[in-house]
Amino acid sequence: MADLKLIAMDGADLAVISAHVQDAVCKPAMFDYSPAKRQFSLVLNRFSWDAAHSERKGTYQRHGSVLTFAGVNAVRTRDIQRGSDKQVLSLLSVQFAADNPPAGIIEIVFSDGPVLQLDVECIEVRLNDLGSAWETKFKPRHPLA
C-alpha cells in the first residue's frame, strides 16, 4: 500500500485524519514544538485501520508517521511527561473547537487521560507516512466497559 499523505484544512478533513491516527502510539520524546515556526509535530506509529479490513486474518500493519500542525500559538499538556522516552501514549482522537473562527483549540486525546491542547490560528494539519509498513499481530481493542 502506498504511503499515506493527508492534509486537513477544516473540521471534516480533521475527522478523516483523526480516524487514520486512532490507536497510533507515540512517546513525548518524539514531540517537537517550534515557537519560531509556530509548528508542532509528533512522530507516531500509526495502526493501519484501512489495511486491517483487507489483510489476512491475524496480521496487521503499522506505519511510522508524522503528524504536523501549523499556525500553533501555544501548547498545553495534561498528564504527559514532557520529553519522556518511557511514557507510551495511545492516541484516541484529534478534535477541533473554534473559539474565534477560524482560530481555536486542537485537542489530541490519549487513552487513560493524557491530553495535548494546541492553540491554532486555523486548522492546517498534515499526516505523512515516513516509509514502509511493518507487520504486527496485535490489533488494538477497545473494551466496552
Secondary structure as UniProt FT lines:
FT   STRAND          5..8
FT   HELIX           11..21
FT   TURN            22..23
FT   STRAND          25..26
FT   HELIX           28..30
FT   STRAND          31..34
FT   TURN            35..38
FT   STRAND          39..47
FT   HELIX           49..52
FT   TURN            53..54
FT   TURN            57..58
FT   STRAND          60..70
FT   STRAND          72..78
FT   TURN            82..83
FT   STRAND          89..100
FT   TURN            101..102
FT   STRAND          103..110
FT   TURN            111..112
FT   STRAND          115..120
FT   STRAND          125..136
//
